[in-house]
Amino acid sequence: MPGEARTVWPPRERAPGRPPRVIIIGAGIGGLSTGCYAQMSGAETRIFERHVLPGGCCTAWSRQGYVFDYCIEWLTGTGPGNDANRVWRELGALDGKTIANFEMFNTVVDEHGRSVTFYNDPGRLERHLLEISPADARPIRAFCRDLRRFTDTNLYPFLTPPPLQTPREKLATLRAVLPDFLLFWRTAATRMERFAGRFQDPLLRRAFPFIFFQDHEVFPLLPYLFNMASAHHRNAGFPQGGSLGLARSVEERYTSLGGRIDYRARVTRILVEDDRAVGVELRGGERHYADHVVSACDGHTTIHGLLEGRYGSPRVDALFQEMMNRPELVYPGVVSAFVGLDGEFAATERHSTTYLLSDEDAAVLPGVLQKSLVVQLRSHYSDGFAPPGKSVVHCTYFSDYAYWKQLRLTDRKEYWARKQEVADFVRAFLERHHPGITDAIEVVDVASPATIERYTGVRGGSILGWKSFTEADDLITGLINKDRMRLPGLRGLSLAGQWFGGGSLIRAAASGRFVTQYVCRELGLDFRAWESGGTTPWHPEKLGVLPQLERRRVR
């Protein structure tokens, strides 16, 4: 309660039979997951969170009765019969929720109005692509043939880190991988840009890298095929309540297991004695002590802020000193323009469309990194995002964080002027493609990468952190499997979350499961996990009261 004195965890010697105490920094999905699994395994845990909401980047905010859902575009593990889904069931993330599944991943439209839709069904996709460009039959059939083969795979390695797997688990993984090893190897070794260059049709050549809405640049074919196949099996859907709904459900699971979250509790320092983490210090000087500390907040903040740069490792130093400043290894920030509409958006089967922009359009869109704009009909994803009879559209593009951060620091007037330019562009763009829509627009809310950094604490506003299939991904694998999510030379501290476990929600959740298994070994606990029994239908009211991002508004 506001004004209530916080209970302090003092130093103590753990008596026989008393549960070990674990402090977790950050109530993002990685931190909440760690808390859930640690509570199930018999620890007494406490999460300190600087914000007033759980979820970290998995969040939402409100304006004029609309809910602007920021994070999830699809969620791996929404269908039964795989280990990713088991993780979400253990965390209660999908309790009582319906799942929205779509027949296509995305539609791409060029400047001339030509479009291609990436259906998840291999047969339908093949027929559609051949209608667009019969001359490209060879690469079309090759892609769809591989997609068919991926629909037969069921490999979601999110339960146990390899060093802790039993011989039986390792054998099961080997049996799952071996039949398709050459397929995995070939599609992981083929960059999407190189494959797309095989198309004669200019639309297909440009559109294929945008299957995942924006061009992920470094991605090979494998993740496209894997996720489209997952969506075809209804295992990459959108959970009711969206991003904050997911976080609230895991929060509810955590507190039902006896865990405690302290909000508005900013950790400023990890307390270390004799090269062992013993607790945390909060802003204002309040200190809390525990048998183990898990940092599940921003990675750079952990290494260079909370630990003051005193501890590292070759892998961590490479990540947070060298690679953090290499744009090709870190996901850029995103500019989001949410549009609240009075009325239903024009009927269309497209829930998501990427528009390839002309040079003229790209030139007036502030800080744009790719000549594209993603338009998603968020009201088609879940109920509760708009008042009855209204709808929400979400427009996004990759953008340069440094551009927005510099403006916000040095010239607030110009910063707000650029945000207004984004709002004006989105209004005009939607009017161009949907004549008459301007009169229905009630609100446009623009969030820059600098906004997201301030709101969530994530460095650079990078919602996904490290790019997969890069040098950074290799270091993350080594951090999990060899360093066991620790910093050599510092006992009593473990690392979780997107910067230490990988930048997707399922990998963040799995990082909490992994780190808890390692921590249990140290604390003498048996790792335990079971599925949540929550079945009550989920309701939008569970989101609670949402804050707004900026005090000032664009028009």
Secondary structure, 3 states (H helix, E strand, C coil): CCCCCCCCCCCCCCCCCCCCEEEEECCEHHHHHHHHHHHHCCCEEEEECCCCCCECCCCEEEECCEEEECCCCCEECCCCCCHHHHHHHHCCCCCCCCEECCCEEEEEECCCCCEEEEECCHHHHHHHHHHHCHHHHHHHHHHHHHHHHHCCCCCCCCCCCHHHCCHHHHHHHHHHHHHHHHHHHHHHHCEHHHHHCCCCCHHHHHHHHHCCCCCCCCCEHHHHHHHHHHHHCCCEEEECCHHHHHHHHHHHHHHHCCCEEECCCCEEEEEEECCEEEEEEECCCCEEECCEEEECCCHHHHHHHHCCCCCCCHHHHHHHHHHHHCCCCECCEEEEEEEEEECCCCCCCCCEEEEECCHHHHHCCCCECCCEEEEEEHHHCCCCCCCCCEEEEEEEEEECHHHHHHHHHHCHHHHHHHHHHHHHHHHHHHHHHCCCHHHHEEEEEEECHHHHHHHHCCHHHCCCCECCCCHHHHHHHHHHHCCCCCECCEECEEECCHHHHCCCHHHHHHHHHHHHHHHHHHHCCCCCCCCCCCCCCCCHHHHCCCCCCCCCCCC
